[in-house]
Amino acid sequence: MIFLFEVHIQPGYTAEQYAEAWVRASEILQAAPGARGTRLHRKIGDESVLLAIASWDSKASRDAMEHGQSEAARRIIAEQAEFVRVEVIGEFEDPEWEVLP
């Protein structure tokens, strides 16, 4: 499954600053069982908007990580709160339909 969210960078802060913190938190969170990795994409035409994608074996794996989240990761995320606005897009199952080249 994937967990998607949009990150809106506030004026005076940069995507690079957020990405540095995001990598640090992701390294901690991705040590959880069922973690498959994360990606951060910059929106074309609007550098203040990022799309974050976290991949998990299952919703249960992600929920378990969320409930047992480390204090270090929680602190990194909290430090970013004044600089970004996060909009959860949702949780999605692995693809049922896929077209590859």
N, C-alpha and C positions, 0 to 999 in steps of 0.2 A: 504494500500500500504506500501511497505517498501523501504527505502532509504539505499543503501549499499555503504560503502567506506572502502578502505584499508588504514591503517596508518602505515607508515614505520618510525620506531624510529631511530634517528641519533645516531652514536657512542657517548658515554659519557652521554647519557640520558637513562632512563629506562622506561619500559612499566608501571611500578607502578607510576612513576612520571606523565606520560601522563594520566593514568587512574584517578588519583586524580583530575586533571583539567577537564577531560572529565565528571566525575560525577558531579562536580560543575556546568559546563555549561549545562549538560543534565537536572539537577534539575530545572534550569531556563527555558530552552526551552520546557520541557515536561509539563509546566504549561499552554501552549498554547492550545486553543480549537482543538480537533481532535487528540491530542497526545496519543499514546498507549504504549509508553515505548521505552527504548533503551537497547541494549546488546553490550558487547565488548568481543570478543573472541581472544585468543592468538593462533597463528599458531603453529601447532605441528612441532617441528624440527627447528623453527626459531622464537625465542622470540622477535625479533625486528619487527615482522610483526603482526598487529592486524586487525581484521575484525570488523567493527562497523555496527550495524543494528539498524535503527530507524524505528519504526512502527507508521503509521498515518492512520486516518480514510479515507483520500483521498489525492491526489496530491494537490488539492486546499488548504487543511488545512496546509500541509507542506509549500506550497508557501506563504501562508498568514503569517505563523510564520517567514519565511525567510525575508519577506519584512518588518515585524514589529519587527524584532529581537531586544531584549533589549541591551542597551549599555554595561551592565555588562557581558552578554554572549559574545558579540562581543569582549570585552576586553580579556576575558579568552581564547577565540579561537586565537586571535592575539598573545597573549603571547606564545602560543605553536608553532607558525609558524617557528621559528628558530630551533626547536628541532625535528620536524617531517615533513614528506612529505605525503600529503594526496592525494590518487587517488580515485576519484569517480568511482564506478563500475556502478551505475545506480539506477533508480527508477523502481520498479516492482509492478504490480497489486497483490492483494491478490490471493492466489492459486486457479486455476480453477480445478486442479487435486490434490488429496491428498490421500496418503495411510498411514493409521495409524495402529499400531499393534492391 
